[in-house]
Amino acid sequence: MSTLQKLLSITVVFLFLVTGCASVPMESIESTAKAKAFNQPTENKAGIYVYRKDTHFGAAIKKNVYVDQECIGETAKGVFFYHEVDGDKDYTLATESEFSPNDLTVSMKSGMLYFFEQYMKMGVFVGGAGIDQKSEAIGKEALTELNMATKGHCSV
């Protein structure tokens, strides 16, 4: 076996070991089902769903999600969070990227549900993340196949 073949073999084994699926603490089946009922938020509140679908790129990467600099949780492939905020205010949702945060500012009205997808993207040294607002129909459909992660568990 040539040096190049050995190096290639070692690289393939290393990539296989480090590209497994990341995991985060999960909520109970009951809590997940309650969140997926899409009930109206508490009075004078807006409900925020942040989800990360089952993607092949970045499956081993975990990224924090923030609402106005409060870490809601750390995402992994196939999870979502539900979080309530005071209604009738502007909020900034943010997620980690390689060189700077990716922010999205949204005006949230009381009694409304909002859906945001976090997605992984290529970086120079490590994968980054972005966040996009989705329609209620698209968000609800995406959540049917996802499980709810425990809020507040964030990497430092």
Secondary structure, 3 states (H helix, E strand, C coil): CCHHHHHHHHHHHHHHHHCCCCCCCECCHHHHHHHCCCCCCCCCEEEEEEEECCCCCCCCCCEEEEECCEEEEEECCCEEEEEEEECCEEEEEEECCCCCCEEEEEEECCCCEEEEEEEEECCCCCCEEEEEEECHHHHHHHHCCCEEECCCCCCC
